[in-house]
Amino acid sequence: MNENLFASFAAPTILGLPAAVPIILFPSLLIPTSKYLINNRLITTQQWLIQLTLKQMMTLHNTKGRTWSLMLISLIIFIATTNLLGLLPHSFTPTTQLSMNLAMAIPLWAGTVATGLRLKTKNTLAHLLPQGTPTPLIPMLIIIETISLFIQPMALAVRLTANITA
């Protein structure tokens, strides 16, 4: 074996071409669709699991919060299928790459922050300053909390990458 310590972090290739695109698109072949009135057992089971997941996720949300359901269920299905495919021998899990996790985390984070600022500006800005803060500490705490807010997606992506890789 001529592999080094960092060989497991290298992106896989097929005939010298990056294999990320076919690997990412492959799970879509595993999710069949039906054009018939009566579905088979696999599609019925998939629909039941999706409805169960949506019910669990959206029970606590109002109608505005439920507008995110399609994107979130798509993300959950994508992550679940790619991680399950990663359990197969000699296969690759795209979520072991930090770039993949950042590509999922940053737009979702930016969307939630922008939506929060647009719809509930006062509540969103209130998170930048803990209640009961002494007046001399207010400018410094706002700077620290703002930096913390911007670091969140990167920290979560690194944590997910480390957990999947381990």
N, C-alpha and C positions, 0 to 999 in steps of 0.2 A: 504494500500500500504506500503510495507516494503522496498521500494527503497530508496537509498540515493542520494545525489547530483550527484555522478559520475556513476550512473547506466546506463545512456544513452550512456556512452562511452565504456561499456563492449561489447565484441564480442558476437554475438548471438550463441546459441547452439541448436542442435536438438538431443534429447535423450542423452545429455551430450557430444556430439561430435561437434566440430566446424562447423558452418554452412557456413563459408566463401566460401569453394570450390563449393558446389552446387549453392550458390547464384551467384557466379562469372560465372559459366558455364551456368546458366539458360538463359541468353540473347541469346546465340547461337541457342537455340530452336526457338526463335522469328524471326530469320532471315532465311527465307526459301530459298532454292536453287531450280533451275528448270533444268530438263534434257530435256525439250521439246524445240522445235524450236520457238514457240510462247509462251511468258510468260503471266502470269496472271497479273491483275492490281496491286496487292501488290508488286510483284517482279519488275514490270516496274516502279512503284513509287519509290521503294528503289533504283533502278539503276539510276533513274533521280536525286534523292537527292544526291547520292554519286557523280555523275558526276558534279552536280552543285557546291557541296562543293569543289571538286578537282579543278574545274575551278577557283573558287574564291581564293583558297589557292595558286595555282601554276602559276597564271598569271604573277607575278613579278619575278619568278625564272628562272634561266637558266637550261640547261639539267642536270647539276650536282646537282642542288638544287631539281630538280624533282625526283631524285632517292629516296628521303625521302617520297614520296607521299603515297606509300602503307602502310608504318608504321604509318604515321600520320593519314591517314583516318581510319585505324584499331583502333588506339587509340581514335579518335573522336567518332567512332561508339560505342566502348566499354563504354566510359564515358557517352555518351548520353543514351544508353539503360539502364545502371545500375542506372543512376540518375532518369530516367523516371520510372523505376521499384520501386525506392525508394519512389515515390509518392503514391504507393498503401498502403492501411492501413495494419498495422502489418507487414510491410516488412522492409528490412534493405538495406541501401545504402553503398556499400563497400568504396566509396570515403569519408565517414565520419571517416575512420580510417587513422591515420597518417602513419602507416606502408604501407598501400596500395598506398597512394600518393607518399611516398618516393620511393617505388618500381617502380613507373612509372617515377618519376622525375629524379632520379640519373642516370639511364642508358641513358636516352635521353640527359641529360646535358653532361654526360661524352662523349657520341658519338659526339655531336656537338663541344665540346672543342677539342677533339682529331682530328677530321676531320679538324677543323680550323687550329690547329697547324701543321698538316701534309701538307695541301694544301696551306695555306696562312699564313706562320709562321710570317712574318714581320707585317702583318696587325693585327694578333691576339695578338702579343706581344705589338703592339702600343696601344692597349686598356688598358694596365697596367699603362700607363703614359700619363696624359693629356698634350695637346700641350701647350707650353709656360711655363712649370713648372720651377721655379728657381732651379739652380743646387744643392744647399744644401738640398732641399726637395726631390730630386729624389729617394734616397734609401728608405726613409720612405713611400713615395707615392706608390712605387712599392710593398712594403710589404702590405700596406693597401688595394690596389686594388687586390692583389692576394688573400688575406683573403676574400675580398668581393666576388670574383669569386667563391671561394669554398663554401661560405655560400649560394649562390643563390638558388640551388635546395632545400635546407632545408627550406629556408624562403618562397619560393613559395609553397612548400608542406604544410607548416603550414598555410599559407593564404588560400589555397584551402580547407583544412580541416575545418578551422574556418568558412569559408563562407558556405560550404555545411552543417555543423552542425547547424549553426544559422538558 
